[in-house]
Amino acid sequence: MTDILKINAIKTDNGYYISHAADSHWSHASSLSVYEFDGKKAEKTHNTLWLYISRLPKTITREVAQANINLRFELIDPSFANEKVPFAITRDEAGIFDAEEREFVWNEKYAHLKSLYKIVSDPQPNKIEEISFEAKVILEIDQIKKYGGFSYPVQKTQWSHEGFTKVTDKDIFHNLVDTIIFPGIILPARESKLTSEQSYKIVRKHVQDNINPKYASITSDYNFCFTVTKKIQLAKPIKYQKDVSRYGARKAKYETAFQNTRSIEVFKMGHLGDSGPYKGYEAIKGFEGANVEELKQNIDEFLADLMEKINKPLTDCPHCNGMGVICEAENKP
């Protein structure tokens, strides 16, 4: 019985999206990208398991390599050829292949010469093979939007020196009912979520990469808690005595110095890990969206607003000398 290529198809207003059927004998053998549908290759989509074609095909073909022919042995150095040492020996003349030992066994006539020869053959052109198939339309919708991708860098572990990875569309969670009802290529258009921990990692890495040390600093930076403090320019510098004594000196030496900034906590977060948020840190809520596009938009807007808040230069009010009033500094970054 000939194996049949089974294809699932989603019909839209402008064409079909196709994938291997789950019960197809071929589903793990090869991707549909190796086939031609009515003489044309299918187009890639944002989902590696699904391809696009403009219409259901009448024929499906694939290019198949053929075995080489004229297998023979030829001299490595043709100058050795003479009456007793032929330039070429056919495989049948040279010996036989021992299936049990999985090796070629030379005939006694040429066995002493085998080191002088190399095996050669002639390639044949590939052939076009027509495939028996069944195509089943499993869903009809107006359209499937093109999807640009989803990727945010995060640390692999708590420590940055151990490298980085990414939170991608493969890490997005969808409602269980949606994953049961809809094929994978449809899911980016459905409700999309990240966990609190995934969101924590995205925010942590983004702040690390974009914080302006002139106006803020990270004071806690772990895989369970993260804190950023803001540097507020003092309206009037505070004079103080700074110990500049050398180590081991008998007499202390001081110099007058000035404190120009004070610090306030401007952002802190934990996440809902296995043991809940770290003590004193509120867990960041996992990002959500009505679809992946909105999810990405919500993440990007949150990160932009957060960095604007963190990197905005502020100063104490010169009139009240910092008694609870903070003004936007004139020296913008």
HELIX and SHEET records of a PDB file:
HELIX    1   1 LEU A   32  VAL A   34  5                                   3    
HELIX    2   2 PRO A   78  PHE A   80  5                                   3    
HELIX    3   3 ARG A   91  ALA A   94  1                                   4    
HELIX    4   4 ALA A  111  LEU A  116  5                                   6    
HELIX    5   5 SER A  160  GLU A  162  5                                   3    
HELIX    6   6 ASP A  169  ASP A  171  5                                   3    
HELIX    7   7 LEU A  176  ILE A  181  1                                   6    
HELIX    8   8 LEU A  187  ALA A  189  5                                   3    
HELIX    9   9 SER A  196  ASN A  210  1                                  15    
HELIX   10  10 VAL A  292  ASN A  311  1                                  20    
SHEET    1   A 5 GLU A  43  LYS A  44  0                                        
SHEET    2   A 5 LEU A  51  ILE A  53 -1                                        
SHEET    3   A 5 GLY A  15  HIS A  20 -1                                        
SHEET    4   A 5 LEU A   5  THR A  12 -1                                        
SHEET    5   A 5 PHE A 133  GLU A 140  1                                        
SHEET    1   B 4 LYS A  40  LYS A  41  0                                        
SHEET    2   B 4 TYR A  35  PHE A  37 -1                                        
SHEET    3   B 4 ILE A  60  VAL A  64 -1                                        
SHEET    4   B 4 LYS A 127  ILE A 131 -1                                        
SHEET    1   C 3 ALA A  88  THR A  90  0                                        
SHEET    2   C 3 ILE A  69  LEU A  75 -1                                        
SHEET    3   C 3 TYR A 117  ASP A 122 -1                                        
SHEET    1   D 2 GLY A  95  ASP A  98  0                                        
SHEET    2   D 2 GLU A 103  TRP A 106 -1                                        
SHEET    1   E 2 SER A 151  GLN A 155  0                                        
SHEET    2   E 2 PHE A 164  THR A 168 -1                                        
SHEET    1   F 3 PHE A 173  HIS A 174  0                                        
SHEET    2   F 3 SER A 192  LYS A 193 -1                                        
SHEET    3   F 3 GLU A 288  GLY A 289 -1                                        
SHEET    1   G 3 ALA A 216  ASP A 221  0                                        
SHEET    2   G 3 PHE A 226  ASP A 243 -1                                        
SHEET    3   G 3 TYR A 254  MET A 269 -1                                        
SHEET    1   H 4 ALA A 216  ASP A 221  0                                        
SHEET    2   H 4 PHE A 226  ASP A 243 -1                                        
SHEET    3   H 4 LEU A 314  ASP A 316  1                                        
SHEET    4   H 4 ILE A 326  GLU A 328 -1                                        
END                                                                             
